[in-house]
Amino acid sequence: MNDDPAGKTHAYGSLYSINHAFQEIAEHLKRLEERQVLTPEFAEARRIALEELRAGINHGIAAHMLAAEQDDWAWFGKLRIAQEGK
């Protein structure tokens, strides 16, 4: 990803936004449960499904970003070493 540094910013920004949205949904489920619009069993089942989906998305993004960060670390390490050798 070193040829597109803004790409990492966008990816991490999207990860934040996705997690924020999941948190908002969880809070709305809790409110609806507290107001007895949803049964506790129904709300809990949806929270579990929500967290499973969140974890899966986070895992996929984190796995991709790990590879990109490792590539960048190696690339910029090589650049630093080359510059220090001048």
FIPA-509461 format. One record per residue (C-alpha): residue in three letters; x, y, z. Coordinates in Angstrom, 1 decimal. Example, Ala and Ser with C-alpha at 12.3 -4.5 7.8 and 13.67 -1.06 7.14 Angstrom:
<atoms>
 mitor      X      Y      Z
   ALA   12.3   -4.5    7.8
   SER   13.7   -1.1    7.1
</atoms>
This chain:
<atoms>
 mitor      X      Y      Z
   MET    0.0    0.0    0.0
   ASN    3.0    2.3    0.1
   ASP    2.0    3.7   -3.3
   ASP   -1.3    4.9   -1.8
   PRO   -0.8    6.2    1.8
   ALA   -4.2    7.8    1.8
   GLY   -5.6    4.3    1.1
   LYS   -4.6    3.2    4.6
   THR   -6.2    6.3    6.1
   HIS   -9.4    5.5    4.3
   ALA   -9.3    1.8    5.3
   TYR   -8.8    2.7    9.0
   GLY  -11.5    5.4    8.8
   SER  -13.9    2.9    7.3
   LEU  -13.1    0.4   10.0
   TYR  -13.8    3.0   12.7
   SER  -17.1    4.0   11.0
   ILE  -18.2    0.4   10.6
   ASN  -17.5   -0.3   14.3
   HIS  -19.3    2.9   15.3
   ALA  -22.3    1.9   13.3
   PHE  -22.4   -1.6   14.9
   GLN  -22.2    0.1   18.4
   GLU  -25.1    2.3   17.5
   ILE  -27.2   -0.7   16.4
   ALA  -26.3   -2.5   19.7
   GLU  -27.4    0.5   21.7
   HIS  -30.7    0.8   19.8
   LEU  -31.4   -2.9   20.4
   LYS  -30.8   -2.3   24.1
   ARG  -33.1    0.7   24.2
   LEU  -35.8   -1.3   22.4
   GLU  -35.4   -4.1   24.8
   GLU  -35.6   -1.8   27.8
   ARG  -38.8   -0.3   26.4
   GLN  -40.2   -3.8   25.9
   VAL  -40.5   -3.4   22.2
   LEU  -38.2   -6.4   21.8
   THR  -38.1   -9.4   24.0
   PRO  -34.8  -10.0   25.8
   GLU  -34.3  -13.3   24.0
   PHE  -34.9  -11.7   20.6
   ALA  -32.6   -8.7   21.4
   GLU  -29.8  -11.0   22.7
   ALA  -30.0  -13.2   19.7
   ARG  -29.7  -10.2   17.4
   ARG  -26.8   -8.8   19.5
   ILE  -24.9  -12.1   19.2
   ALA  -25.4  -12.1   15.4
   LEU  -24.4   -8.5   15.2
   GLU  -21.2   -9.1   17.2
   GLU  -20.4  -12.1   15.0
   LEU  -20.8  -10.1   11.9
   ARG  -18.7   -7.2   13.4
   ALA  -15.9   -9.6   14.4
   GLY  -15.9  -11.2   10.9
   ILE  -15.6   -7.8    9.2
   ASN  -12.9   -6.6   11.6
   HIS  -11.0   -9.8   11.1
   GLY  -11.1   -9.5    7.3
   ILE  -10.0   -5.9    7.4
   ALA   -7.3   -6.5   10.1
   ALA   -5.9   -9.4    8.1
   HIS   -5.6   -7.3    5.0
   MET   -4.2   -4.3    6.9
   LEU   -1.6   -6.6    8.6
   ALA   -0.2   -7.6    5.3
   ALA   -0.2   -4.1    4.0
   GLU    1.5   -2.8    7.2
   GLN    4.1   -5.5    7.0
   ASP    4.8   -4.6    3.4
   ASP    5.1   -0.9    4.2
   TRP    7.3   -1.6    7.2
   ALA    9.7   -3.6    5.0
   TRP    9.6   -1.1    2.2
   PHE   10.3    1.9    4.4
   GLY   12.9    0.0    6.3
   LYS   14.8   -0.6    3.1
   LEU   14.4    3.1    2.1
   ARG   15.8    4.2    5.5
   ILE   18.7    1.8    5.3
   ALA   19.5    2.9    1.7
   GLN   19.4    6.6    2.8
   GLU   21.6    6.0    5.8
   GLY   24.1    4.3    3.5
   LYS   24.6    7.5    1.4
</atoms>
